[in-house]
Amino acid sequence: MELDYKTCERARLSRDARFDGRFFIAVTSTGIYCRPICPAPSPLAKNVRYYPSAAAAAEAGFRPCLRCRPEASPGTPAWEGTSTSVSRALKLIAESALDDGGVSDLARRLGMGPRHLRRLFLKHLGATPVAVAQTRRVHFAKNLIDQSGLTMTEVAHASGFGSVRRFNATYQTLYGRTPSELRRRSRAHREVAQRGTYHFRLDYRPPLPWTALVEFLAARAIPGVESVTPESYERNISLAGVNGSVSVKHSREKNALDLEIQFPDPKALFKIVERVRAIFDLRADPAQIERHLLRDPRLAELLDQAPGLRVPGCWDGFEMAVRAILGQQVSVKGASTLAGRLASKFGEPVAKGCLFPTAAVLAVEELESIGLPHKRAAAIQGLAQAVAVGDLLLDGSLTAEELEARMTKIPGVGPWTAQYVAMRLGEPDAFPASDLHLREHALFSDSWRPWRAYAAMYIWRFSSEGGRAFARAGI
């Protein structure tokens, strides 16, 4: 990713929160790297170096600032140029792809060679995939040191370090302090009131229209699984057979979301936090997206009405794909009712409702028993079977085009559904062109690339039919 020096300088000197995480500032006189919003006195320009990612700054030998805490930044967007491949790789790294396999396995899942993937990472992030994963692991551990009551052994394991010795050595090298010394220094640290309960602050680049986000999620909430109010989003979760829940609230004055996780296994915390970030599209760079879409005057008025509109993600790709199929040719309320029935009958009961059923379960159950039309039930069962045996991956590793090609092989699943699923999986250029409200814009939608998914969200929200297109589209 090429950085414009003048833009970075202006953002640094004004501490512009819109650039938080888009680049990092390294100071040669101190050996420290910071966020653009760092409250410390501004260094002399001659001592400043700019890096496109925290990993690049770390690779250059700089250590993280203890004041502005780079580990708390919204994350580096990797969307420019050909970096959609990098974005998909980052999603998989967030799901511990490099912990479960190496760079070769990651590259294979993305349909490229490991040398090409390494070149793309160096071009767009200034660091290798391994360095990026290592920096993320270090940053997440720092968050746990500051914000949880976990022991250092638990922090090391939760953040993916193979041993406590390696964990301690890494922190001594990076920070010049041991993890225990960093905890004693942290003012944010607090003991958890109950084991298995954790709190995180998730920063974002403003603006973020919270009301629009929760309205979208509330309309699609699955009864028994999710609960959405104007103030909060809550849902039941399960990872590797372990169950828990998450609760998210907006902290407007901090440009952040407050996340509470209830989960007995701290090793899953990194995955949980990253999935919640995806639900609220917190890595989006609204200034960059808006700057591009404003080139089309047809979108200008829409962007003015809801600056920073996000494309909501999802907790689980299979759950969301089932919900999309249920929404075909019915109202959003009707689809949510059917999704609730599906979860209630076939999902695992938990303390606060139920979990959404897995692909393995829905692949063999009689789905018409909840009132589903035969063709819709067959489509969901076909999807479940493909996911259960590994023929279809809904983990964000496929491009929108690849996902459409594979999903439309399932009888009853068309291009609209596949492109919508791609949108919710984080593909910024996915575009359900056959949609009732989008097809009239399809001819000139190429000018919106690579942000067509965001353009679609604006058109749906502010359709000519009174802004109620979300609820009627059945999505």
N, C-alpha and C positions, 0 to 999 in steps of 0.2 A: 504494500500500500504506500503510495507516494504521499508525503506530507508537504503541504504548502506552508513555508516558513512564516510568511506574514500572517496567515490565518491563525497558526498556532501561537504566534506572539500575541496577537490581539486577545485570543481566548485565555492565554496564561495571565496577561496583565489585568484582564477584567474578571478573572475567575469565573468564566462563563460555564454554568452547569450543563449547558447543552452539549458541551464537548467532553464531558466527563467520561472517561473510558475510551474515547476515540483515539487518544494518543497519550503518551506519558512523557513527563519532563524529567530529564536526568541532569544533575548539577555536578559538573566536574570538580568543583572546589570542595564538595562535601562527600561525593561518591554515593549520593542518594537519588532515587527516582520518586517522583510525586505525581499526583493527579493534577489536572488543570485547576481544580478548585481548592488546592492546598492553601490553608490560611497563613502559612509561614511567610515572612517577608520575601518579596520577589527577588530572586538572584539577578546578578548582572547578566545581560544578554550574551556576553562573550563566554560565560560559563555554562550556558544551557545547550543541551542536546535533546532532540525530539525523537521518540521511538513509537512505532505503530502499535506496540503491545507491551504489556508488562514483561512477558517472556523475553522480548528483544532487549529490553533494558537490563534485565537480569543477566542475559547471555553476554552483554557488554561489560559486565562486572559491577553494576550498580546495585545497591541494596534498597529495599522498600522503606519509605518514610513511615515513621511511627506516629506521625501527627495526622496526616491525611489518610493513612491506611489504604494503599492501593488495592488491597484484597477486598475492599468494600465497594469498589467501583462497579458500574453496571456491566462491565465487560466490553471487549473490543468487538465492534461489528465487523464482519468480514464479508461484505456484500459487493464490493466494487469489482468491475472487470469480470474475470472468470472465477471469482472467488466463491460462487455458489458451491463449488466442490469443497472449498475450505469450510464454509458454513455447515455443510452436511457432515464433514469430518469432525467439526467441533461438537455437533450434537452427539455423535457417537462417542467421542472422548468423554463427554459429560455422562454418558451411560457406562463409563469404565471400559471402553473398547480396548484401550492400550493396557489395561490391567489384566484383561482376559486373554489378550493376544498381543502381537507386536505390530509394528508399522506395516509390515507386509500384509497381515490379515486385514488391517484397517483399509489399506489401499485396495485390496481385492474386493472388499464390500462396496467400495465406491467405484469399481470398474476401471481402475488405473494401476499403473505400476508404482512401487514405493518411491523410486527416484523422482517421478513426476510429482507425486504428492508432496515430497520434501521440497521440491522447487516451488510449488504453489505456496506452501507455508512460508518459505523464506521471502517470496515476493510480496505477499499480502500481510504477513504478520511479523516478518523479520526474525523468525525463529523456527526451529524444526518442530515436528509434531511431538517428539519426546520432550523437548524443552517447554513447549506450551503446556503439556499435561503435567509436567513437574511443577511449573509455576502455579497452575491451578490448584494442585495438591497442597503446595506450601501456603497459598493464600487461604484455602479453605481451613487448613489447620490453624492459621492465625485467627480466623473468625471464631473457631471453637475455643481457642485459648482465651479470647477476649469475652465471649458471650455465653459460654457453657460452664457447667460445673464438672465436666468430665475429667477423669484423671489423665495424666500425660500419656500413659499407655493407651487409654481409650482414644484420645485425640490422635495419636500416631496411627492406630489401626483404622479409625473412622476416615482419615484423610488419605489412606492408601499407602502408607509407608510400610515397608516389609519388616522393619525392626525398629525398636525404640532407639537403639544406638544410632541407626542411620538418621532417624528423625532428629535426635539431639544434635548430631554433627551438622546436619543441613542448616538448622536454625542458628547454631553457633557461627557458621560460615556466613550466612546471609545477613543476620542481624547483629552479630557480635555479642549475642546474649543467648542463654539457654532458654528453652520454652518456659521453664518455671520462673525465670527472671522476667520474661515478657508478661507473664500472668500477673506477677506482683506489681508491675508497672501499669497495667491496664485498669482504667477507672470503670470501664464498661462491664468488667467481669462480675458475675453474680452467681451464687449457688442456685441450682434449680430447686424449686419447691418440691418437685416430685421427680423421681427417676423416670426417664423416658420422655420427659417434656423438655423441649428446646425452643429457644427464641432466636430469630434472625431478623436483621434489618436488610431489606433488599432494595438497593438504590436504583433509580432509573434516571434517564435523561428527560427533563421536562420539555414540553407539557405531556401530561397523561390524563386523558378524560376518563376518570374513574367511573363516573355515572354511566357513560356509554359502555364501558367494559362490563360492569355488573348487570346492566340491562340485557346485554347480549347473552351472558352466561346464565342469568336467571331464567330467560325464556327457554333455554335448552337444558336446564338442570334436570337430572334424572332423580325422580322421587325415591327417597330411601338411601341414595348414594351421595347426592349433593344437596346443599342448602345454600341459597343465595339471598341476601337482603341488600338494601342500599348501602349498608355499612360493612358487610363482610361476605366472604366466600368460604364455605366449609365443604369438605368431602371426606369420605372414607377411602383408604388406600390399602394396597397390598403389594409387597415386593418379596419375591422368593418364598411365598407362603407365610410371610409374617405380616400381620395386620396393624393398622394404625389410622391416624387421621391428620388432616392439616386444616388450619384456619388462617385466613388472610384478611387484614384490614389495611385501610389506606392511612398513611401519615402525611397529610398534605404539606405541612410546614417543613418536612424533611426531604421532600422529593424521594419518598421511599414507601415501601410496603412493609408492614409488620407481620411476620410469619411465625405462627406457633405450630410446632410439629409434636405430635404424640406418637412415639414409635419406640418399641423396646430395644431395637438393635441399632446402635449408633453408627455401625459400618454403612448403613444405608442413607445416612444424612445427606451426603454429597448428591446422590442421585435425586433424592426428594427435593432438595433446594433447587437443583437445575430444572426439574420438571415443573416446579411452581413458577420459576422464571419464565418458562416457555408458555404456560397457561396465560400469563399476563403480557407476553411479548416484551419483556423488560430489556432485552438487548437491542431493541429497535432504536434507530437514530432518526427521530422525527424531523429534525431540521434538514437532514440530507434527503429524506423521502419527500418532504414538502417542497424543497427547492426544485426537485426534478418534476414533480407532478404539476407545479404551478406554471410550467411551460405551456400547459394546455389551459387556455382561459375557461374552457367548459368545466374544469374542476375547481377553479379559483374560489368561487363562492362557497362550495362545499367544504373546502379546507378551512376557510375562515370561520365556519360555524362550529367545527370540532377539531381544532388543531391538535395534532399528536395522536389521532385515532389509530388504534392498534388492530392487528389481526390476532384475535385470541387463539391460543394454542389449545393443547389438551393434556390430560394426565396420561392417557393411554391411547395409542393409535387404533387398536382394535375396537375398544369401546366407542371411540368417536366415529369410526367407520360404520359400525352397526347403527349408531344414532343417525348418521347421514342416510343410510338406506331406509330406516324407519321414516325419515322425513320426506321421502319421495312421494309426491302427489297428495300429501296431507298437510294439515296445518301444523305449525310448530307445537301447539298445545296437544294436538292429537298424537304427534310423534313422541312427545315427552311422556304422555300417559302410557303409551305402548312400551317405551323404554323402562318405565317404572315397573310395569307388569313383568317384563322380562327379567329385571333384576330381582324382583321380589320372589318370583317362582324358581329361578334357576341359580341365583347368586347365593353366596354364603352369608348367613345372618351374622351380624356383629352387634355390639352394644348399642350403636346409634343407627340402626337401619340394616343395611346390607352392602355387600360388595358387588360390583358388576361381574357377571359370569365370565369365565375365561373362554378362549376359543375352543379349547378341548371339550368343555362342557357343552357349548352351543352346537358343536359339530355333530352331536349324537342325540340331542333332545328333540322332542316333538314340539316345535315352535308354534304351530298353528293353534295349540291349546290355549294360548293367551289372546286369541282373536285376530291373529295376523292373517292376511290374505295368503293364499298358497304361494303365489309367485314371490311375494316379499319374504316369506319364511324360507323359501328355497334359496333366494339370493343371500340371506344372512347365513344360512347353513353352508352354502358354497364358499362364502367368505371365511367362515370359521374353519372349515376344513383346510382351505389353502393356507391360512395362518398357522393352524395347529401342526401341519406337516412341514412348515418352513418354505412352502412355495411362494408365499407372499410376505414380504417384510414391511411392517408399518412402523419402522423406527426412525424414519427420516433419512435413510441412506439412499433412497431412490429419488431421481429427479421427478418433476411433475409429469413429464412425458413418459418416463419409464413406469411410474406408478399407474398412469392411465392405461398404458398398454397391457399391464398385468391384471389390473382390476376389471377391465372391460371384458376379459376372457370369462369372467363369472357371469352366467346368465342372470339378467335382471339388474346388472350394474352398468350404468352408462358413463359417458365422458363427464357429464356434469358432476356426478357423485365423486368420481375419481379426482377431478380438479379441486373440488371443494375439500376433500380429504387432504390433498396436497397442501392447500392453503393452511388448514388447521395443524398440519405437521410442520409448518414453518417455512414452506417454499414461497418466497416473497413475490415470485412472478407467476404463480399459479393463477388461472383465470377460467372460471366456468362459463365459457362464452355462450353456451346455449341457454343460460338462465333468462327468464322472462324479462328481468330488469337490466340485464347486461348485453343481450344480443344486439340491441340497437346501437351499442357503442363499440362492438367488436371490430368494426372496420378500421377505426382509428386507435384501437387500444395498443398497437405496437409502439406508439410514441410514449406510452407509460412504462415500458420495460426499463429496468427489471423490477418494477414496483406495482405490477398490475393487481396483485392481491389487495394492496392498500387502496387502490382506486376502486376496486370492487366493493370494499367495505364502505367507502364514502357514498357510492351510488346506491347501495342497498339501504343505508341509513337515511339518506335524504332523497328518496325516490319522489317522483312527481305525484305519488298517490298518498301524500301526507306523512311520509316518514315512517310508515308501518310495514315496509317491505320485509324487514327482519322477521316479523311475526308471521307474515303470510307465506314466506318463501318455503317454510317447512325445513329450514336448515339448522 
